[in-house]
Amino acid sequence: MSRSAHPAGPRHADVLPEGHPSAPPADLNHLDPKVWASTVARTPDGVVTVGGVEVTALAEEFGTPAYLIDEVDFRERARAWRTAFGADADVFYAGKAFLSRAVVRWLHDEGLNLDVCSGGELTTALSAGMPADRIAFHGNNKSVDEIETAIRAGVGRIVLDSFQEIVRVAHIAQSLGKRQRVQIRITVGVEAHTHEFIATAHEDQKFGIPLAGGQAAEAVRRALQLDGLELIGIHSHIGSQIFDMSGFEVAAHRVVGLLKDIRDEHGIELPEIDLGGGLGIAYTSADDPREPHEIAKALHEIVSRECEGARLRTPRISVEPGRAIVGPTAFTLYEVGTIKPLDGLRTYVSVDGGMSDNIRTALYDAEYSVALVSRTSEAAPMLVRVVGKHCESGDIVVKDAFLPADLAPGDLIAVPATGAYCRSMASNYNHALRPPVVAVREGEARVIVRRETEEDLLRLDVG
Ligand SMILES: *Cc1c(COP(=O)(O)O)cnc(C)c1O
């Protein structure tokens, strides 16, 4: 989730992104099911609906901008992951992608586990009734308070990220009279992103303990000596927005190699491996993500083959999809404010939100698509850049897309696939009020995270 995870680098502003339609789509009114939540449709009048509710009605009731999340789609995706991985594997939803109490309850209902990486996420999860033993606690710098809270709560596992943390968690567990189940997060020298991956000897990043130079093996040695820890497995997370399974193949090979070394040195076979998350979704029609059952099949095959080769019992696998579950289930609804054609360049369409509700375009050069959703139009396509209302020229939501040339202030437009890392990364820049998350299902809409108010802003400002 850093810029370096996207080594394609920033793209030249005047060039249409690779793989992005440089020509307008045949039908601007068409909503590609790849990028829109599963219940999204248009009425005969041309108004887009989600969960059977018209976006015009949603805008009237809840205002714009707003994140609209399709509950049925979320549950279906969660269930598809759960079913695909089956009884001998665990699916941990990565809460950092988007977490609220309603989401925790949906995950609980659908039999998923949950990853958290802060005290705030842990509190949210516990307060919504997620059993602690189904929670994994992550992070490269968990505070003593966070570790203590997690151990007291009885979290199912803490994923250890450094040598200091091995000792810290062991001491805290012991002082509480507990033995904490832990995994050690290692870096295997694989950097994966989208359609390619790089296998290297080293990884220059803050997460995990490098396999290179025997550091991971040393971490295992230390963890095994400490009474406060029960080492249950090895963890590896190789990147994000990945379509190519070959990065996982190299990672699994290296993780299993470590399990084998552990067996040879200590005479024990660790029972679990976690292969992380990072599976890609379609942000535009150019992306072709894999289905959970294909991913599960590929990962199970890779791990069993590697274990057979190493003559190890196949460990229990866990995976941690965040984006792949929540990303496609939501879209952001905006109202068009101003429209500024720049001759020979493009038309700037300003909406009532921006980088405060979707930082991914500015942060990662992320690609998105956009559609007119309050009506259809037969007007000619115009090349647009959808921008926000913030005091920053990099405040871009959709860099290059087409909208109908008759677009007018007051029209509603929507950006699909904003379920992951948009609300969770939202900010108050320019004292923007963070938008609500509205869950829609079977003709009914309800707020699951309310819109911030000016009172919320002033409540924090106590000077
Ligand atoms: C971010 C993260 C995930 C989830 O990544 P997605 O790209 O949302 O699937 C899973 N595991 C770990 C350890 C992470 O840091």
The ligand as an ORCA input file, in Angstrom:
! r2SCAN-3c Opt
* xyz 0 1
  C      -3.486     -4.745      3.541
  C      -3.335     -6.132      3.974
  C      -4.247     -7.098      3.556
  C      -5.377     -6.803      2.606
  O      -4.947     -6.356      1.363
  P      -6.020     -6.232      0.164
  O      -5.201     -5.676     -0.948
  O      -7.073     -5.278      0.634
  O      -6.553     -7.584     -0.075
  C      -4.099     -8.385      4.034
  N      -3.120     -8.703      4.891
  C      -2.230     -7.784      5.331
  C      -1.194     -8.203      6.294
  C      -2.307     -6.486      4.894
  O      -1.421     -5.585      5.325
*
